[in-house]
């Protein structure tokens, strides 16, 4: 062979080899990159799942009325996910269930600022303002809610609470009725209507409203409590005890519910059982003087003045006004 041909063949094969190397190199380099992207994707999915698990655990605790545990879980969320309407709504509800109305207002108003378009949760904020007797803030919230969405059941619930705070019970019932026209399954409004009828001493209609609430949500303890309160006022203590017991079985963490259960047990001739129930009420909330006051009343009826005096002294130290 000519030297030129040999040299040409070498050049040709050399150029082919370099071309093969150029074709292989990008593929070889892309494999680690693809693997890295896949790992990043799995890590992102894992992060989302952990976030959802944390939020779900907090919501489950709240549904069990383990409010302190629910708050701990919600507050452990990253700041980006914590400051969202959904989380702040449920944080506010947890504070509300613990009768911590100041913090409930703070969370629910922050929810409003974070998601101005959010209507869900406004009914709870209106009840918080009702409990705190903040008429101006409640009236402003009612006007704002109706202006934003007149077809929202929450808006008319807020308006109803506004009139309820002003003792205009008939007008409040009109707006609660409007809310139920928009959403007949709005459990909370059925219950609020029941309390308005109670204020008017129309107990038959009140019980009907509470039963509608229970039909919509059997775990709505407020309605069970409402029926129990009516039967207690009517001196039907067996029925009162049954309904208070149902409320306590749903929300065993409530000191107020246990106080009412203890009082109905005492009225039903179960003094010793009532003392145990009231002791548990005080254990759940040491700041609730009503539990000790009722225990003192029972001790007096049992002719145990020393025990009664001991309870009343503790009431005096915790809440001087209650003792008088």
C-alpha positions in Angstrom: 0.0 0.0 0.0 1.1 3.5 -0.6 2.2 5.5 2.4 -0.5 8.1 1.5 -3.3 5.5 1.7 -2.0 4.1 5.1 -1.8 7.6 6.5 -5.3 8.4 5.0 -6.7 5.2 6.7 -5.2 6.2 10.0 -6.7 9.7 9.7 -10.1 8.3 8.7 -10.2 5.8 11.6 -8.9 8.4 14.0 -11.6 10.9 13.0 -14.3 8.1 13.4 -13.0 7.3 16.9 -13.1 10.9 17.9 -16.6 11.2 16.5 -17.7 8.1 18.5 -16.2 9.6 21.7 -18.0 12.9 21.0 -21.3 11.0 20.7 -20.8 8.9 23.8 -19.6 11.6 26.1 -22.9 13.6 26.5 -24.8 10.3 27.2 -22.3 9.3 29.8 -22.4 12.7 31.5 -26.2 12.8 31.5 -26.6 9.6 33.5 -25.5 11.1 36.9 -27.5 14.2 36.1 -30.7 12.1 35.6 -30.1 10.2 38.7 -29.6 13.4 40.7 -32.8 14.8 39.3 -34.6 11.6 40.2 -33.3 11.8 43.8 -34.3 15.5 44.0 -37.8 14.5 42.8 -38.1 11.8 45.5 -36.9 14.2 48.2 -39.5 16.7 47.2 -42.3 14.1 47.3 -41.0 12.9 50.7 -41.1 16.5 51.9 -44.7 17.0 50.7 -45.8 13.8 52.3 -44.2 14.7 55.6 -45.9 18.1 55.5 -49.3 16.6 54.8 -48.8 14.0 57.5 -48.0 16.8 60.0 -51.1 18.8 59.0 -53.3 15.7 59.0 -52.0 14.7 62.5 -52.8 18.2 63.8 -56.3 18.1 62.3 -57.0 14.7 63.7 -55.9 15.9 67.2 -58.2 18.8 66.8 -61.1 16.5 65.8 -60.4 14.6 69.1 -60.4 18.0 70.9 -56.9 17.4 72.0 -56.3 21.1 71.3 -52.9 21.6 73.0 -51.4 18.7 71.0 -53.0 20.1 67.8 -51.5 23.5 68.4 -48.0 22.0 68.9 -48.3 20.1 65.6 -49.5 23.2 63.7 -46.9 25.4 65.2 -44.1 23.0 64.2 -45.0 23.5 60.5 -42.5 25.6 58.4 -43.4 29.3 58.5 -44.3 29.3 54.8 -47.0 26.6 55.4 -48.0 27.8 58.8 -49.1 31.2 57.7 -51.9 29.9 55.4 -55.6 30.3 55.8 -56.3 26.6 56.5 -53.7 26.3 59.3 -54.6 29.6 60.9 -58.3 28.7 60.8 -57.7 25.5 62.7 -55.3 27.1 65.1 -58.0 29.6 65.9 -60.5 26.9 66.4 -58.2 25.1 68.8 -57.8 28.2 70.9 -61.6 28.7 70.7 -62.3 25.2 72.0 -59.9 26.0 74.9 -61.9 29.2 75.6 -58.7 31.2 74.8 -60.6 33.9 72.9 -57.8 36.4 72.6 -55.5 34.0 70.8 -58.4 32.7 68.8 -59.1 36.3 67.6 -55.4 36.8 66.8 -55.2 33.6 64.6 -58.5 34.2 62.8 -57.8 37.8 62.0 -54.4 36.8 60.7 -56.2 34.2 58.6 -58.3 37.0 57.1 -55.3 39.1 56.3 -53.4 36.2 54.7 -56.5 35.1 52.6 -58.9 38.1 52.3 -61.2 36.1 50.0 -61.6 33.2 52.5 -65.2 33.0 54.0 -64.8 29.7 55.8 -63.8 30.5 59.4 -65.6 33.9 59.6 -68.5 32.3 61.5 -66.0 31.3 64.1 -64.4 34.7 64.3 -67.8 36.3 64.7 -68.5 34.0 67.7 -65.1 34.9 69.2 -66.0 38.6 68.9 -69.4 37.8 70.4 -67.7 36.1 73.4 -65.4 39.1 73.9 -68.4 41.5 73.5 -66.6 43.5 70.8 -69.7 45.1 69.1 -67.8 47.5 66.8 -65.4 44.8 65.5 -68.3 42.4 64.9 -70.4 45.0 63.1 -67.4 45.8 60.9 -66.8 42.1 60.1 -70.5 41.7 59.3 -70.5 44.6 56.8 -67.3 43.4 55.2 -68.5 39.8 54.8 -71.8 40.8 53.2 -70.1 43.3 50.9 -67.7 40.6 49.7 -70.1 37.7 49.1 -73.8 38.0 49.7 -74.3 34.4 48.7 -72.0 33.0 51.3 -73.8 31.3 54.3 -70.9 32.4 56.5 -71.6 36.1 55.8 -75.2 35.9 57.0 -74.1 33.8 60.0 -71.8 36.7 61.0 -74.7 39.2 60.6 -76.8 37.0 62.8 -74.2 36.9 65.5 -73.9 40.7 65.3 -77.6 41.1 66.1 -77.5 38.4 68.7 -74.8 40.4 70.6 -77.2 43.4 70.6 -80.0 41.1 72.1 -82.1 41.4 69.0 -82.9 37.7 68.9 -85.7 37.7 66.4 -83.6 39.7 63.9 -80.7 37.3 64.5 -82.9 34.3 63.7 -84.0 35.9 60.4 -80.3 36.1 59.3 -79.5 32.6 60.6 -82.5 31.4 58.5 -81.0 33.2 55.5 -77.7 31.4 56.1 -79.5 28.0 56.3 -81.3 28.7 53.0 -78.0 29.0 51.3 -76.6 25.9 53.1 -79.1 23.7 54.9 -76.3 21.5 56.2 -74.6 24.4 58.0 -74.4 22.6 61.4 -73.1 25.5 63.4 -76.0 27.9 62.3 -78.6 25.3 63.4 -77.0 25.4 66.9 -76.8 29.2 67.0 -80.5 29.3 66.1 -81.2 27.0 68.9 -79.5 29.3 71.4 -81.4 32.3 70.1 -84.7 30.4 70.7 -83.4 29.5 74.1 -82.9 33.2 74.8 -86.5 33.8 73.9 -87.5 30.8 76.0 -89.0 29.0 73.0 -87.6 25.7 74.1 -89.6 23.5 71.6 -88.1 25.3 68.6 -84.7 25.4 70.3 -84.6 21.6 70.7 -85.8 21.2 67.1 -82.8 23.3 66.0 -80.3 21.4 68.1 -81.7 18.1 66.7 -81.2 19.4 63.2 -77.6 20.2 64.0 -77.1 16.6 65.3 -78.7 15.2 62.2 -76.2 17.2 60.1 -73.2 16.2 62.4 -73.7 13.7 65.2 -70.3 14.8 66.7 -71.4 18.4 67.1 -71.2 18.5 70.9 -72.6 22.0 71.2 -76.0 20.8 70.1 -76.0 17.9 72.7 -75.0 20.5 75.3 -77.8 22.8 74.2 -80.5 20.1 74.6 -79.0 19.1 78.0 -79.2 22.7 79.2 -82.9 22.9 78.2 -83.8 19.7 80.0 -81.9 20.9 83.1 -83.9 24.1 83.1 -87.1 22.1 82.8 -85.9 19.9 85.7 -85.8 16.8 83.5 -82.5 15.7 85.1 -82.3 12.2 83.6 -82.6 13.6 80.1 -80.2 16.4 81.0 -77.6 14.0 82.3 -77.9 11.8 79.2 -77.3 14.7 76.8 -74.5 16.2 78.8 -72.8 12.8 78.9 -73.1 12.5 75.2 -71.4 15.9 74.8 -68.6 14.9 77.2 -68.1 11.6 75.3 -67.4 13.7 72.2 -65.3 16.4 73.9 -63.8 14.9 77.0 -61.3 17.7 77.4 -64.0 20.4 78.2 -64.1 21.5 81.8 -67.3 23.4 81.1 -69.1 20.3 79.8 -68.0 18.3 82.9 -69.2 21.0 85.2 -72.7 20.9 83.7 -72.6 17.1 83.8 -71.7 17.2 87.4 -74.5 19.6 88.3 -77.1 17.4 86.5 -75.7 14.3 88.3 -76.1 16.1 91.6 -79.7 17.2 90.7 -80.3 13.6 89.8 -79.4 12.3 93.3 -75.8 11.2 92.4 -73.8 13.4 94.7 -70.7 11.3 95.0 -70.5 10.7 91.3 -71.0 14.5 90.8 -68.1 15.2 93.1 -65.8 13.0 90.9 -67.0 14.6 87.7 -66.4 18.1 89.1 -63.0 17.1 90.4 -62.1 16.0 86.8 -63.5 19.4 85.5 -61.1 21.2 87.8 -58.2 19.0 86.8 -58.8 19.8 83.1 -58.9 23.6 83.8 -57.5 24.8 87.2 -58.6 28.3 86.2 -62.3 27.3 86.2 -63.6 28.3 89.7 -67.1 27.0 88.9 -66.1 23.4 89.4 -64.8 24.1 93.0 -67.8 26.2 93.8 -70.2 23.5 92.8 -68.2 20.9 94.8 -68.6 23.2 97.8 -72.4 23.3 97.3 -72.5 19.5 97.2 -70.4 19.2 100.4 -72.8 21.6 102.2 -75.8 19.4 101.1 -73.9 16.3 102.4 -73.3 18.1 105.8 -69.5 18.2 105.3 -68.8 21.8 106.1 -65.0 21.5 106.5 -64.7 20.1 102.9 -67.1 22.9 101.7 -65.0 25.5 103.4 -61.8 24.2 101.9 -63.3 24.4 98.4 -64.7 27.9 99.0 -61.3 29.2 100.2 -59.7 27.9 97.0 -62.5 29.6 95.0 -61.9 32.9 96.9 -58.1 32.8 96.2 -58.7 32.0 92.5 -61.7 34.2 91.8 -62.8 36.6 94.6 -65.9 37.7 92.7 -67.1 34.1 92.3 -66.7 33.6 96.0 -69.1 36.4 96.7 
